[in-house]
Amino acid sequence: MRVMRETEGSRDFAAAVRDTASVGLSLFPLGISFGVLVVHSGLDWWWATVFTGVIYAGSLEFLLLGLVASAAPLGQIAMTALLVNIRHIFYGLSFPLRQVRPLGRVYATFALTDEAYALTAGGRARSWSGARILWMQVLCQAYWVGGATAGALAGALIPLDLHGLDFALTALFVVLTIDAWRAQRDLPAPLLAAASFAVAALLAPGQLLLVAMPLYAASLLVRYALRRRPAPGIPASETPAPAAPAPAAPAPAAPVLTATVPER
């Protein structure tokens, strides 16, 4: 029994490595860019490990880096974290948490990032074991923490001209969006995202992310409510009865075999 469990664990780990290979190619360099930004923001190198290991929120970490460096009030930091990470509430609705054991769900909830959700989108993770899902999330965070630590340690060797380095996160989200579109082909979702960005650009050009994210979340809620609304003329409590199955055709009568008795 123990050998079988070890074999299954090895298979789950190997499968998780394959699942996260493409994401790791983007998370590790992205972590390096974050680590470099941490050092050149005036913080010690180990802050990169703390940020990525404890906060582990991707885009929020890039925003918090500027807020911490400017000594922003705690209330502003808390509101920023709420508005940016509110999307994770919707991630939890379809993420396969029920396949993870209760003790592992604590970490699975903590490590529910955009990348982990994208890897399980499209229904392909419905057959995954809980161990495979947890290994997938552990590896994603390992890529992120390892890259950030390496970037922070090597930050002193990189020139101070870092223009465009923080665009790596945007590039990663663009790739994830393209993959999600290929898997779902859901046209209203990107259109609502573009509309939310356009409205935020008009209303608050200096706070695009903080305004666009709540607008997008609200538009998704409205869309969900409209899709759940019953058709006109049909009460919500009444649902059309399923069509009765067609009666089965009678089986053909078995041939009757008659024997002819010869006359004597």
C-alpha positions in Angstrom: 0.0 0.0 0.0 2.8 2.4 0.9 4.6 1.7 -2.4 1.4 2.4 -4.3 0.9 5.7 -2.5 4.5 6.7 -3.3 4.0 5.7 -6.9 0.8 7.8 -7.2 2.6 10.7 -5.5 5.5 10.6 -8.0 3.0 10.5 -10.8 1.1 13.5 -9.5 4.4 15.5 -9.1 5.6 14.6 -12.6 2.2 15.6 -14.0 2.3 18.9 -12.1 5.8 19.6 -13.5 4.4 19.1 -17.0 1.4 21.3 -16.2 3.5 24.2 -15.0 6.4 24.0 -17.4 5.0 26.7 -19.7 3.9 28.9 -16.8 7.3 28.5 -15.1 9.0 29.9 -18.1 7.2 33.2 -17.6 6.9 33.2 -13.7 10.6 32.8 -13.1 11.7 35.7 -15.3 8.8 37.7 -14.0 10.0 37.0 -10.5 13.5 38.2 -11.4 12.1 41.5 -12.6 10.2 41.9 -9.4 13.3 41.1 -7.3 15.3 43.7 -9.2 12.6 46.3 -8.6 12.6 45.5 -4.9 16.3 46.2 -4.6 16.2 49.3 -6.7 13.3 50.6 -4.7 15.6 50.9 -1.7 14.6 47.7 0.2 16.8 44.9 1.3 17.0 41.9 -1.0 15.3 39.6 1.5 12.1 41.7 1.2 11.6 40.1 -2.3 11.4 36.6 -0.6 9.1 37.9 2.0 6.7 39.6 -0.5 6.5 36.6 -2.8 6.4 34.0 0.0 3.8 35.7 2.3 1.7 38.0 0.0 2.0 36.0 -3.2 -0.5 38.1 -5.2 1.3 38.9 -8.4 0.0 42.3 -9.6 -0.7 43.4 -6.0 2.9 42.9 -5.1 4.0 45.3 -7.9 1.5 47.8 -6.6 2.5 47.3 -2.9 6.1 47.8 -3.8 5.4 51.4 -4.7 3.1 51.9 -1.7 5.6 50.5 0.8 8.5 52.5 -0.7 6.4 55.7 -0.4 5.2 54.8 3.2 1.5 54.9 2.2 -1.1 54.7 5.0 -2.3 51.2 6.0 -5.8 52.1 5.0 -4.8 52.9 1.5 -2.8 49.6 1.3 -5.8 47.6 2.6 -8.2 49.2 0.1 -5.8 48.6 -2.7 -5.4 44.9 -1.8 -9.2 44.5 -1.6 -9.9 46.1 -5.0 -7.2 44.3 -6.8 -7.8 40.8 -5.3 -11.6 40.9 -5.4 -11.4 38.8 -8.5 -10.2 35.8 -6.5 -13.7 35.5 -5.1 -14.9 34.5 -8.6 -12.0 32.2 -9.1 -13.0 30.2 -6.0 -16.4 29.5 -7.6 -15.1 27.2 -10.3 -11.6 26.3 -9.0 -11.6 22.5 -8.1 -11.1 23.0 -4.4 -13.4 20.1 -3.5 -10.9 17.7 -5.0 -8.3 18.7 -2.4 -8.4 17.3 1.1 -9.7 19.7 3.8 -6.2 20.3 5.3 -4.7 21.1 1.9 -7.5 23.5 1.0 -6.0 26.1 3.3 -2.9 26.4 1.1 -4.9 25.8 -2.1 -7.0 28.9 -1.2 -3.9 30.9 -0.4 -2.2 30.0 -3.6 -5.2 30.5 -5.9 -3.5 32.9 -8.3 -4.3 33.9 -11.9 -1.8 31.3 -13.2 -3.2 28.5 -11.1 -6.7 29.3 -12.1 -5.7 29.5 -15.8 -4.1 26.0 -15.6 -7.4 24.5 -14.3 -9.7 26.4 -16.6 -11.7 24.7 -19.3 -12.7 21.7 -17.2 -9.5 19.7 -17.9 -8.6 19.6 -14.2 -11.8 17.9 -13.2 -10.1 14.6 -13.3 -6.9 15.7 -11.4 -6.2 14.4 -8.0 -6.0 16.8 -5.0 -2.2 16.1 -4.8 -1.7 17.1 -8.4 -3.5 20.4 -7.9 -1.5 21.1 -4.7 1.8 20.3 -6.5 0.8 22.6 -9.3 0.3 25.5 -6.9 3.5 24.7 -5.0 5.5 24.7 -8.1 4.0 28.0 -9.4 4.9 29.7 -6.1 8.4 28.1 -6.2 9.0 29.6 -9.6 7.8 33.0 -8.4 9.7 33.0 -5.1 12.9 31.6 -6.7 12.9 34.1 -9.5 12.3 37.0 -7.1 15.1 36.0 -4.8 17.5 35.4 -7.6 16.6 38.8 -9.1 17.0 40.6 -5.8 20.4 39.0 -5.1 21.6 39.9 -8.6 20.0 43.4 -8.5 23.2 45.1 -7.8 24.7 43.8 -11.0 21.9 45.1 -13.2 21.9 48.7 -14.5 19.6 51.2 -12.9 17.8 51.9 -16.2 14.7 49.6 -15.7 12.2 51.2 -18.1 9.8 48.6 -19.3 10.8 45.9 -16.9 7.6 46.1 -15.0 5.7 45.4 -18.2 6.5 41.7 -17.8 3.4 41.2 -15.6 1.2 42.8 -18.2 2.7 40.6 -20.9 2.0 37.5 -18.8 -1.6 38.5 -18.3 -2.0 39.0 -22.1 -0.7 35.5 -22.7 -3.1 34.0 -20.1 -6.0 35.9 -21.6 -5.2 34.5 -25.1 -5.0 31.0 -23.7 -8.3 31.5 -21.8 -9.9 32.8 -25.0 -8.7 29.7 -27.0 -10.2 27.4 -24.3 -13.5 29.1 -23.7 -14.3 31.3 -26.8 -16.3 33.6 -24.6 -16.5 36.9 -26.5 -18.5 39.0 -23.9 -15.8 38.5 -21.2 -12.9 40.3 -23.1 -15.4 42.9 -24.4 -16.5 43.7 -20.9 -12.9 43.9 -19.8 -12.1 46.4 -22.6 -15.2 48.5 -21.8 -14.2 48.6 -18.1 -10.7 49.8 -19.0 -12.1 52.4 -21.3 -14.5 53.8 -18.6 -11.6 53.8 -16.0 -9.4 55.6 -18.5 -12.0 58.3 -18.8 -13.0 58.6 -15.1 -9.7 58.0 -13.4 -6.6 58.0 -15.7 -4.2 57.9 -12.7 -5.9 54.9 -11.0 -6.7 52.6 -14.0 -6.4 49.3 -12.2 -8.2 50.3 -9.0 -11.2 51.5 -11.0 -11.2 49.0 -13.9 -11.1 45.9 -11.7 -14.3 46.7 -9.6 -16.1 47.8 -12.8 -15.2 44.5 -14.5 -16.3 42.5 -11.5 -19.6 44.4 -11.4 -20.2 43.8 -15.1 -19.6 40.0 -14.6 -22.2 40.0 -11.8 -24.7 41.8 -14.0 -24.1 39.4 -16.8 -24.5 36.4 -14.5 -27.8 37.8 -13.2 -29.1 38.4 -16.8 -28.2 34.9 -17.8 -30.0 33.4 -14.8 -33.2 35.4 -15.5 -36.0 33.2 -16.9 -37.3 33.8 -20.4 -40.3 36.3 -20.7 -43.6 34.7 -20.0 -42.1 31.8 -18.1 -42.3 32.0 -14.2 -39.0 31.5 -12.4 -40.5 28.6 -10.5 -41.7 26.8 -13.5 -39.3 25.0 -15.7 -40.2 23.2 -18.9 -40.8 19.5 -18.2 -38.4 17.2 -20.0 -39.7 15.6 -23.1 -41.1 12.2 -22.5 -39.0 9.5 -24.1 -40.4 8.0 -27.3 -42.0 4.6 -26.7 -39.7 1.8 -27.6 -40.6 -0.1 -30.7 -42.1 -3.5 -30.0 -39.6 -6.3 -30.4 -40.2 -8.4 -33.4 -41.9 -11.6 -32.7 -39.7 -14.6 -32.5 -40.2 -17.0 -35.4 -42.3 -20.0 -34.5 -40.6 -23.2 -35.6 -43.0 -26.0 -36.5 -42.0 -29.5 -37.1 -43.8 -31.6 -39.7 -44.5 -35.1 -38.6 -44.2 -37.4 -41.6 -47.2 -39.6 -42.1 -46.8 -43.3 -41.7 
